[in-house]
Amino acid sequence: MNIHTEPFQVKLEPNDSQQLANLCGPFDAHLRQIEKRLGITINNRGNAFHLIGESSIVRSAGELLQQLYQEVKRGTHLTADIIHLSLQDSGVDALLNDEADGNDFLITTRKKTIKPRGKNQIDYVQAVRAHDINFGVGPAGTGKTYLAVACAVEALDQELVRRILLVRPAVEAGEKLGFLPGDLSQKIDPYLRPLYDALYEMIGFERVEKLIEKNIIEVAPLAYMRGRTLNESFIILDESQNTTTEQMKMFLTRVGFGSTVVVTGDITQVDLPHRTTSGLRHVLDVLPHVEGISFTHFSSRDVVRHPLVQRIVEAYEKYEADGGKS
């Protein structure tokens, strides 16, 4: 399985600021619409566009950008509806519907066997097994955190690592750890509940508690990673969209020998203060060319919760792509 981490680059001519603004849309809404539909990431500086994702998808997206820019040069004022119709006409959906068989990529734990669903989940699992640092980016319900925990448990059971670390920034709803009641564990536990639930399902409640007592499973807020070097560990950073660029750099440089890191997040759900750059979005621009790092991009098509959840995600995506118009 080939995980593509190098961006596909497109340079649009002429470098006209008004025409580029028309292409990108207000606050880059058109680019975000294409990102969400295709499960890729688009970054641009001026007329240079960097597309990150599965190779065939980003190439098709690059061709789409070129076609849309031709429309702009003809005087067309682009709207969300035009972007939507262009995506449909491009035929890229046929590439997105290319499903793979997950039987060869089963994750085996003591209490259950987990089968990845769909191409992106299979790519994700294989990437985690093959790379030291991995990013899983996409909306809630796509399995990125659950599969990361499953891979961690499998690695621990197979003695590939000596411990599991669960890390998460605690910034939701503007809460500060110092103002929350209880000791460190009680403060951070509510933010890590999805990770705990997955562990209980795969290992069992009693064994999880024993492993925590022995410090084989460790739970810590992101700030407590500073100054540490983590060897022979499986480290999961969840909700990484709520890290700053400085925190993300600090975290990634904690990785020691024999360790695997999985960073998960959704760049559309940032709870950081206004004008604070998300560390997750920043690394998508900085690290794609670095050998040994994998990026897997999920979309609403990968949602594996209740079917209604997928429809809710898609409804929100459409609302945001339309600029908040119902």
C-alpha positions in Angstrom: 0.0 0.0 0.0 1.5 3.3 -1.0 0.7 6.3 1.3 1.3 9.5 -0.5 2.8 12.3 1.6 4.2 14.7 -1.0 1.9 17.5 -2.1 0.8 17.8 -5.7 1.6 21.4 -6.9 -0.4 23.6 -9.3 0.7 27.0 -10.4 -2.1 29.1 -12.0 -1.4 31.9 -14.4 -1.8 34.8 -14.6 -1.0 35.7 -10.9 -3.9 38.1 -10.7 -5.1 38.8 -7.1 -8.7 39.5 -8.0 -9.1 36.4 -10.2 -7.4 34.2 -7.5 -9.8 35.7 -4.8 -12.7 34.7 -7.1 -11.3 31.2 -7.4 -10.7 30.7 -3.7 -13.9 32.3 -2.6 -14.6 34.5 0.5 -12.3 33.3 3.3 -11.2 30.5 1.0 -14.7 29.0 1.2 -14.3 27.4 -2.3 -11.1 25.7 -1.3 -12.6 24.4 1.9 -15.6 23.1 -0.1 -13.3 21.1 -2.4 -11.2 19.9 0.6 -14.2 18.5 2.4 -15.7 16.9 -0.7 -12.5 15.1 -1.7 -10.9 14.5 1.6 -7.7 16.4 0.8 -5.9 19.5 2.1 -5.3 22.6 -0.1 -2.8 25.3 0.9 -1.9 28.2 -1.3 0.5 31.1 -1.4 -0.5 33.5 -4.2 -1.0 31.5 -7.4 0.9 28.4 -6.1 -1.4 25.7 -4.8 -0.2 22.7 -2.8 -2.7 19.7 -2.6 -2.2 17.0 -0.1 -3.9 13.6 -0.2 -4.2 10.4 -2.2 -2.3 10.8 -5.4 -5.1 10.2 -7.9 -7.4 12.4 -6.0 -5.1 15.4 -5.7 -4.2 15.2 -9.4 -7.9 15.3 -10.3 -8.3 18.2 -7.9 -5.4 20.0 -9.5 -7.1 19.7 -12.9 -10.3 20.9 -11.4 -8.6 24.0 -10.1 -7.1 24.7 -13.5 -10.6 24.3 -15.1 -12.2 26.6 -12.6 -9.5 29.2 -13.1 -10.2 29.1 -16.9 -13.8 29.9 -16.0 -12.7 32.8 -13.8 -10.6 34.2 -16.7 -13.7 34.1 -18.9 -15.4 36.4 -16.4 -17.4 33.8 -14.5 -18.2 34.7 -10.9 -17.7 31.4 -8.9 -20.3 30.4 -6.3 -20.6 27.3 -4.0 -23.2 25.9 -6.5 -20.8 26.2 -9.4 -18.1 24.5 -7.3 -20.5 21.7 -6.4 -21.5 21.2 -10.1 -17.9 21.2 -11.2 -17.0 18.6 -8.6 -19.9 16.4 -9.9 -18.8 16.9 -13.6 -15.2 16.1 -12.8 -15.9 12.4 -12.3 -13.6 12.4 -9.2 -16.4 10.6 -7.2 -15.6 7.4 -9.1 -12.1 7.6 -7.6 -13.5 8.2 -4.1 -15.7 5.2 -4.3 -12.8 2.8 -4.9 -13.2 0.5 -2.0 -10.5 -2.0 -0.8 -10.8 -5.2 1.1 -9.9 -4.9 4.8 -9.4 -8.6 5.6 -5.6 -8.4 5.2 -5.4 -5.5 7.6 -7.3 -6.9 10.7 -6.2 -5.5 14.1 -6.2 -8.2 16.7 -6.6 -7.5 20.4 -7.3 -9.8 23.3 -11.0 -9.1 23.4 -11.9 -8.4 19.8 -10.7 -8.1 16.2 -11.2 -4.8 14.4 -11.6 -4.7 10.6 -10.9 -1.4 8.9 -13.7 -0.2 6.6 -13.0 1.3 3.3 -9.8 2.4 1.5 -8.9 5.3 3.8 -9.1 3.3 7.0 -7.0 0.5 5.4 -4.4 3.0 4.3 -4.4 4.5 7.8 -3.8 1.2 9.6 -1.0 0.2 7.2 0.5 3.6 7.5 0.5 3.4 11.3 2.2 0.0 11.2 4.9 1.3 8.7 5.7 4.8 9.9 7.0 6.3 13.1 4.8 9.4 12.9 1.3 9.4 11.5 -1.4 11.9 11.0 -5.1 11.0 10.7 -7.1 14.1 9.7 -10.9 14.3 9.2 -14.3 14.7 10.8 -15.7 12.9 13.9 -16.9 9.3 13.4 -14.4 8.3 10.7 -12.6 5.9 13.1 -9.2 7.7 13.2 -9.0 7.8 17.0 -10.6 4.3 17.5 -8.2 2.7 15.0 -5.2 4.5 16.6 -6.1 3.0 20.0 -6.6 -0.4 18.4 -3.1 -0.3 16.8 -1.6 0.8 20.1 -3.2 -2.1 22.0 -2.0 -4.5 19.3 1.5 -3.2 19.5 1.5 -3.5 23.3 0.1 -7.1 23.1 2.8 -8.0 20.6 5.5 -6.4 22.8 6.5 -4.0 20.1 6.2 -1.2 22.6 6.4 -1.0 26.4 3.7 1.5 27.1 0.8 3.5 25.7 0.6 7.3 26.2 -2.7 9.1 25.7 -2.3 12.8 25.2 -4.8 15.6 24.5 -4.9 19.4 24.8 -7.5 20.6 27.2 -8.9 23.8 25.7 -12.5 22.9 24.8 -15.1 25.5 25.8 -12.3 27.8 27.1 -11.7 25.6 30.1 -8.3 25.7 31.9 -7.0 22.7 33.8 -6.2 24.9 36.9 -9.9 25.8 37.3 -11.2 22.2 37.1 -11.7 20.2 40.3 -9.6 17.2 41.3 -6.1 16.0 40.8 -4.3 15.8 37.4 -6.0 12.5 36.4 -9.4 13.7 37.3 -8.9 17.0 35.5 -7.8 15.4 32.2 -9.9 12.2 32.2 -13.1 13.8 30.8 -11.2 15.0 27.8 -9.8 11.5 27.1 -13.1 9.6 27.6 -13.3 8.5 23.9 -9.8 6.9 24.3 -10.8 5.2 27.5 -14.0 3.8 26.0 -12.0 2.3 23.2 -9.5 0.8 25.6 -12.2 -0.7 27.8 -13.8 -2.3 24.7 -10.5 -3.8 23.5 -8.8 -4.8 26.8 -11.5 -4.8 29.5 -12.0 -2.4 32.4 -10.0 -4.3 35.0 -6.9 -4.8 32.9 -7.0 -1.1 31.8 -7.0 0.0 35.4 -4.1 -2.4 36.3 -2.1 -1.1 33.3 -2.7 2.5 34.4 -1.6 1.6 38.0 1.6 0.1 36.6 2.1 3.2 34.4 2.0 1.0 31.3 -0.9 3.1 30.1 -0.3 6.8 30.9 -2.7 9.7 30.6 -1.4 13.2 30.5 -2.2 16.7 29.2 -0.1 17.9 26.3 1.7 20.4 28.4 3.2 17.6 30.5 5.1 16.3 27.5 7.6 19.1 27.6 11.2 18.0 28.4 10.5 14.3 28.0 11.9 11.8 25.4 9.6 8.9 24.9 11.2 5.6 23.9 9.5 2.3 23.1 6.1 3.9 23.4 2.9 4.2 21.4 1.8 7.8 21.7 -1.6 9.1 20.6 -2.3 12.8 20.5 -6.0 13.3 20.0 -7.9 16.5 19.1 -4.6 17.9 17.8 -6.4 20.7 16.0 -6.4 22.4 19.4 -2.6 22.6 19.6 -0.7 25.7 18.8 2.2 25.5 16.3 4.6 25.7 19.3 2.9 22.8 21.1 2.8 20.6 18.0 6.5 21.2 17.4 7.3 20.4 21.1 5.2 17.2 20.9 6.7 15.9 17.7 10.2 16.4 19.0 9.5 14.2 22.0 9.6 11.0 19.9 12.3 8.6 20.9 13.7 5.3 19.6 11.2 2.5 19.0 8.2 4.7 19.4 5.1 5.2 17.2 3.1 8.4 17.2 -0.4 8.9 15.9 -1.8 12.4 15.7 -5.5 12.8 15.1 -7.7 15.8 14.6 -10.3 17.7 12.6 -9.2 21.1 11.2 -12.8 22.2 10.9 -13.3 22.0 14.7 -10.7 24.3 16.2 -11.4 25.7 19.7 -8.3 27.8 20.0 -8.5 31.6 20.6 -9.2 33.8 17.7 -6.2 34.3 15.3 -4.2 31.5 16.9 -2.9 29.1 14.2 -3.8 25.5 14.7 -0.7 23.3 15.0 -2.4 20.6 12.9 -3.1 22.8 9.9 0.4 24.2 10.2 2.1 20.7 10.0 0.0 19.9 6.9 1.9 22.7 5.2 5.3 22.1 6.8 5.8 18.3 7.0 4.3 16.5 4.0 7.7 16.2 2.3 9.4 14.7 5.4 10.3 11.1 4.8 8.9 8.7 7.4 5.7 10.6 8.2 2.3 9.5 6.9 -0.8 11.6 6.3 -4.3 10.0 5.9 -7.2 12.3 5.1 -10.7 11.2 5.9 -14.0 12.8 4.7 -17.7 12.4 5.6 -17.8 9.3 3.3 -15.6 7.5 5.9 -18.0 8.1 8.8 -18.7 4.7 10.4 -21.1 5.8 13.2 -24.9 5.7 12.8 -25.9 6.6 9.2 -27.6 9.7 10.6 -24.2 11.0 11.8 -22.9 10.9 8.3 -25.9 12.9 7.0 -25.4 15.4 9.8 -21.7 15.9 8.9 -22.6 16.3 5.3 -25.4 18.8 6.1 -22.9 20.9 8.2 -20.3 20.7 5.4 -22.9 21.9 2.8 -24.0 24.7 5.1 -20.5 26.0 5.7 -19.6 25.6 2.0 -22.6 27.7 1.1 -21.3 30.5 3.4 -23.9 29.8 6.1 -26.9 30.0 3.9 -29.6 27.3 4.3 
